[in-house]
Amino acid sequence: MSIRRLESGPRMSQAVIHGNTVYLAGQVGAPGQSVTAQTTAILESIDRLLGEAGSDKSKLLQATIWLDSMDDFAEMNAVWDAWVDPANPPARAAGESRLATPDFKVEIIVVAALDS
């Protein structure tokens, strides 16, 4: 079974496709922006990468969301809830974690199925 990588660099790929599954690297928004702005940018990036891979948000299997502070949970969810396909929500977990820099407020990692 082949493996295809999208937007690869020396450290990581933004997406890896194996079989009928797409694995995205953790996506972040612009450092220093609000939780709403970062979440919006992240979801746009997820849409773009899933599209390049041959999938879309209706095929999400799993999402892991890391927040710099759980105090931002409702703000992030407001953007997520407007974006996620309500007929096909993924299994999801969210937690608080120190992110790569203090300027990142949100990081989202998803796994999706390919279009069949």
ZAPA-744759 format. One record per residue: residue in three letters; y, x, z of N, C-alpha, C in turn. Coordinates in steps of 0.1 Angstrom, whole numbers. Layout:
% residues N
R type  n_yy  n_xx  n_zz ca_yy ca_xx ca_zz  c_yy  c_xx  c_zz
R  ALA     Y     X     Z     Y     X     Z     Y     X     Z
...
//
This chain:
% residues 116
R type  n_yy  n_xx  n_zz ca_yy ca_xx ca_zz  c_yy  c_xx  c_zz
R  MET   -12     8     0     0     0     0    12     9     0
R  SER    22     6    -9    33    14   -10    44    11     1
R  ILE    52    21     2    64    20    12    76    23     3
R  ARG    86    14     5    99    16    -2   110    17     8
R  ARG   119    26     7   130    28    16   143    26     9
R  LEU   152    19    16   166    16    11   176    24    19
R  GLU   186    29    12   197    36    18   192    47    28
R  SER   184    56    23   178    66    31   187    78    33
R  GLY   187    84    44   194    96    47   184   106    54
R  PRO   189   117    58   180   127    64   175   123    78
R  ARG   181   113    84   177   109    98   169    95    97
R  MET   173    86    88   168    73    89   171    65    76
R  SER   164    54    74   166    45    63   172    32    69
R  GLN   180    26    61   186    13    66   176     2    65
R  ALA   166     3    56   155    -7    55   143     0    50
R  VAL   131    -5    55   118     0    50   110   -12    47
R  ILE   104   -12    35    96   -23    30    81   -18    29
R  HIS    73   -25    36    58   -21    36    51   -34    35
R  GLY    42   -35    25    35   -48    23    45   -59    20
R  ASN    44   -70    27    53   -81    26    63   -82    37
R  THR    66   -71    43    75   -71    55    86   -61    53
R  VAL    98   -65    57   110   -57    56   115   -54    70
R  TYR   117   -41    74   121   -37    87   135   -31    85
R  LEU   145   -37    92   158   -31    91   161   -23   103
R  ALA   169   -12   101   174    -3   112   184   -12   120
R  GLY   187    -7   131   197   -14   139   211   -14   132
R  GLN   217   -25   131   229   -26   124   241   -28   134
R  VAL   252   -21   131   263   -22   140   276   -25   131
R  GLY   286   -30   138   299   -32   131   308   -20   133
R  ALA   321   -22   129   331   -12   130   334    -9   145
R  PRO   333     3   149   336     7   163   350     1   167
R  GLY   351    -4   179   363    -8   185   368   -22   182
R  GLN   361   -29   172   364   -42   169   358   -52   180
R  SER   362   -64   179   358   -74   189   343   -77   187
R  VAL   337   -84   197   323   -88   195   321   -97   183
R  THR   330  -106   182   330  -115   170   330  -108   157
R  ALA   340   -99   156   341   -91   143   329   -82   141
R  GLN   324   -76   151   312   -67   150   300   -75   146
R  THR   298   -87   152   286   -95   149   287  -100   135
R  THR   299  -105   131   301  -109   117   298   -98   107
R  ALA   302   -86   109   300   -75   100   285   -72   100
R  ILE   278   -72   112   264   -69   112   256   -80   104
R  LEU   259   -92   106   252  -103    99   254  -102    84
R  GLU   266   -98    80   269   -95    65   260   -84    60
R  SER   259   -73    68   251   -62    64   236   -66    64
R  ILE   231   -74    73   217   -79    73   215   -87    60
R  ASP   224   -96    57   223  -104    45   222   -95    32
R  ARG   230   -85    32   230   -76    20   217   -68    19
R  LEU   213   -62    30   201   -54    30   188   -63    27
R  LEU   188   -75    33   176   -83    30   176   -87    15
R  GLY   188   -90    10   189   -93    -5   184   -82   -13
R  GLU   188   -69   -10   184   -58   -17   169   -56   -17
R  ALA   163   -60    -5   149   -59    -3   141   -70   -10
R  GLY   147   -81   -13   140   -92   -19   137  -103    -9
R  SER   146  -104     1   143  -114    11   157  -121    15
R  ASP   157  -129    25   169  -135    30   167  -140    45
R  LYS   177  -145    51   177  -148    65   167  -160    68
R  SER   163  -168    58   154  -178    60   140  -172    62
R  LYS   138  -160    59   125  -153    61   124  -144    73
R  LEU   135  -145    82   134  -136    94   122  -140   103
R  LEU   116  -129   107   104  -131   116   109  -128   131
R  GLN   117  -117   132   120  -113   146   134  -107   146
R  ALA   142  -109   157   155  -103   158   155   -97   173
R  THR   161   -85   174   163   -79   187   178   -76   187
R  ILE   185   -81   197   199   -80   198   202   -72   211
R  TRP   210   -61   209   215   -53   221   230   -55   222
R  LEU   234   -59   234   248   -60   237   252   -50   247
R  ASP   264   -45   246   270   -35   255   271   -42   269
R  SER   274   -55   269   275   -63   281   270   -77   279
R  MET   262   -82   288   258   -96   287   269  -106   288
R  ASP   281  -101   293   292  -109   294   297  -114   280
R  ASP   292  -107   269   295  -110   255   285  -119   249
R  PHE   275  -123   256   264  -131   250   269  -144   243
R  ALA   277  -152   250   282  -164   244   290  -161   231
R  GLU   299  -151   231   307  -148   220   298  -144   208
R  MET   288  -135   210   279  -131   200   271  -143   195
R  ASN   266  -152   204   258  -164   200   266  -173   191
R  ALA   279  -175   193   287  -184   185   287  -179   171
R  VAL   287  -166   168   286  -161   154   272  -163   149
R  TRP   262  -159   157   248  -160   154   244  -174   150
R  ASP   248  -184   159   244  -197   157   250  -203   144
R  ALA   262  -199   140   268  -203   127   261  -197   115
R  TRP   254  -186   117   248  -178   106   233  -181   104
R  VAL   226  -182   115   211  -183   114   207  -196   107
R  ASP   196  -195   100   190  -207    93   184  -216   104
R  PRO   190  -227   107   184  -235   118   170  -241   115
R  ALA   166  -241   103   153  -246   100   142  -235   101
R  ASN   147  -222   102   138  -211   102   143  -200   112
R  PRO   145  -203   124   150  -193   133   139  -183   137
R  PRO   143  -170   138   132  -160   142   129  -160   156
R  ALA   118  -154   160   116  -150   174   127  -140   177
R  ARG   133  -142   189   145  -134   192   145  -129   207
R  ALA   150  -117   209   153  -112   222   167  -106   223
R  ALA   173  -107   234   186  -101   236   187   -95   249
R  GLY   194   -83   250   195   -76   263   207   -68   263
R  GLU   210   -62   274   221   -53   276   216   -39   276
R  SER   223   -31   269   220   -17   267   232    -8   264
R  ARG   232     4   269   243    13   264   240    16   250
R  LEU   250    14   241   248    17   227   253    31   224
R  ALA   252    35   211   255    48   207   268    54   211
R  THR   278    45   211   292    49   216   297    36   223
R  PRO   306    38   233   312    27   240   320    17   230
R  ASP   323    22   218   330    13   209   322     3   202
R  PHE   308     5   203   299    -5   197   296   -15   208
R  LYS   298   -28   205   295   -39   214   282   -46   211
R  VAL   277   -45   199   266   -53   195   257   -44   185
R  GLU   244   -45   186   235   -39   176   224   -49   174
R  ILE   221   -52   161   210   -62   158   200   -55   149
R  ILE   187   -57   153   176   -52   145   168   -64   141
R  VAL   164   -65   128   156   -76   123   144   -71   115
R  VAL   134   -80   115   122   -79   107   121   -92    99
R  ALA   118   -91    86   117  -103    78   105  -102    68
R  ALA   101  -113    63    90  -114    53    97  -112    39
R  LEU    90  -107    30    95  -107    16    93  -121    10
R  ASP   102  -124     0    99  -136    -8    86  -135   -15
R  SER    78  -146   -15    65  -145   -21    65  -152   -35
//
